[in-house]
Amino acid sequence: MELHLYWGDFHTNLHPRHLPKVEDTYRAAREYLDFFPVAYYPFYDYRANGLRVETWRQRREFLHDWDLLRQVVREYHAPGEFVTFLGYEWHGNRTRYGDHNVYYFDDGPLSDAETLEELYDHLRVHRGLAIPHHTGYAVGQRGKDWNVHDDDLSPFAEIYSGHGSSEGCDTPFTLYRNASMGPRVSGGTVQEGLARGYRLGIIASGDNHQGFPGVWGNGLAAVYASELTREALWESFLRRRVYGVTGDRIRLEFWINEHFLGEELTAEGPVKVTGQVIGSQALDRVELLRNNRVIHTWNHAGAWEVPTGGSVRAKLQVECGWGPAAHYGFRIGERHWEGTLELSEGRFVGWEGCFTWFGQKVEQSAAREVHFALTTRPRGQQATGASQQSIIFEVEAPLTAELCLTVGTTRTTFTLAEALQNSRCVAFLEEVKQTIREQFELEPERIENPDVFWHNAYKVKIHRAVPEAGYKLRLEFVDEDPPSGRNFYYLRVSQLNGQMAWSSPIWVTKPALS
């Protein structure tokens, strides 16, 4: 059976306040994602004698919101183009059992189950799943209690989100992003769930609360399925044909003895690991873990050379943003960018958006021309959208091919060979000087320290291009003598820019010698 790779975000929390503009969320999701299991957030804050407290048990007004979401999920579901699932964050005793998001294959009610055991009973009746997330917090304080777990109803866990990583206690990233809920401690991590013998697949997803789906840097889920339908995706969920990335859409294949990620097999002798990684930027390393211990590393940083001739496939990231900040005294709003990237020869292979807010658009307007429109938010408002938005373009062209980047009225031209050697930055210094004249009635020459111009200028960074040899890696390794019993293997991928991916495990049972 041929499998295709699809991208989604299991964890965009929509609060009641988002519902008046819920169609904005779905239109954006349809633009950037293949599937979207929404995570309605049936909670609100109230004041108890001045103390901010979050609701717990179900309230009447949540049922009205739930009916509205049901309607929107039905309206935007388009098999073969964009698949939706109905879901919510469980509002039972998550302090005790850990946080879980509930998803239904088709439709279902908001459960009033207080315990996780009761929730599992509910999901058996209503064909649903409960996916644990940010499991690495303290058990009994929103961390995952692995004493209560059902492999069939919770086939995978969220290893990474806007909170950080719950992989293990001594693994990349932390859970320090939410200072109220942290830190990460032993007891509930994904590695501890795997060590208990659970068949636990791995995804990543956002856990963002701004209404924008698929926020870059907060995590995405990748799913291998036969087609883009609810039936095919749900089958892959149950078979754990899933993996997670932090933001960049790293393509990952992982096989052991011709069994794909998420599968189980029995092997009496050595096991052969094969796979392929195609990064969005330069790869640093790929680690193979067996039973939570690294047993092999493919070190890729510095192992490849920049090509010197012929036609080259490469990835080039263009990033727009920065600009004035309120703490300097500026009165600022959103910034809208219009740009075009042109190739003198060769072709565009594709593009990938690294988006965190509404208002992003990319389209190929001609054979060798891509037009984009981006929206960035002011610095200091990262909670509702970062001040940078970027696009990663993949091109195939001779080294002598010229690339012309036009942003507004500014044009920058360079060859592909030059792009592979250096990054460059375009700063809109005259624009910020004019803004200073208008908002502060100051002429630039009256300002003692010129740092203020650079510090508050909008900028475009053209990242150093990466050739295919830098972001593509084939994997081969033979584990000659795995331990007897049931073992699990998974891959951990790191790029030089800090972006990561984790595969779901493959479980290999080696019979004990008689």
Sequence and secondary structure as in RCSB ss.txt:
>XXXX:A:sequence
MELHLYWGDFHTNLHPRHLPKVEDTYRAAREYLDFFPVAYYPFYDYRANGLRVETWRQRREFLHDWDLLRQVVRE
YHAPGEFVTFLGYEWHGNRTRYGDHNVYYFDDGPLSDAETLEELYDHLRVHRGLAIPHHTGYAVGQRGKDWNVHD
DDLSPFAEIYSGHGSSEGCDTPFTLYRNASMGPRVSGGTVQEGLARGYRLGIIASGDNHQGFPGVWGNGLAAVYA
SELTREALWESFLRRRVYGVTGDRIRLEFWINEHFLGEELTAEGPVKVTGQVIGSQALDRVELLRNNRVIHTWNH
AGAWEVPTGGSVRAKLQVECGWGPAAHYGFRIGERHWEGTLELSEGRFVGWEGCFTWFGQKVEQSAAREVHFALT
TRPRGQQATGASQQSIIFEVEAPLTAELCLTVGTTRTTFTLAEALQNSRCVAFLEEVKQTIREQFELEPERIENP
DVFWHNAYKVKIHRAVPEAGYKLRLEFVDEDPPSGRNFYYLRVSQLNGQMAWSSPIWVTKPALS
>XXXX:A:secstr
   EEEEE S BEE GGGGGGHHHHHHHHHHH SEEE EE    EEEETTEEEE  S  HHHHHHHHHHHHHHHH
H BTTTBEEEEEEE  SSHHHH  EEEEESS        SHHHHHHHHHHHTEEEEE STTS BTTTB  TTS  
TTT  EEEEEETTEE S TTSSS STTSTTT    TTS HHHHHHTT   EEEE   B SS SS TTS EEEEEE
SSSSHHHHHHHHHHT EEEESSS  EEEEEETTEETT EEE SS EEEEEEEE SS EEEEEEEETTEEEEEEE 
TTSS    SSEEEEEEEEEEEE  BGGGT     EEEEEEEEESSSEEEEEEEE  SS  EEEEEETTEEEEEEE
E  BT GGGS SEEEEEEEEEEETT EEEEEETTEEEEEEHHHHTT  EEEE HHHHHHHHHHHH   GGG S T
HHHHHT EEEEE   EEHHHHEEEEEEEESS  SEEEEEEEEEEETTS EEEE  EEEEE    
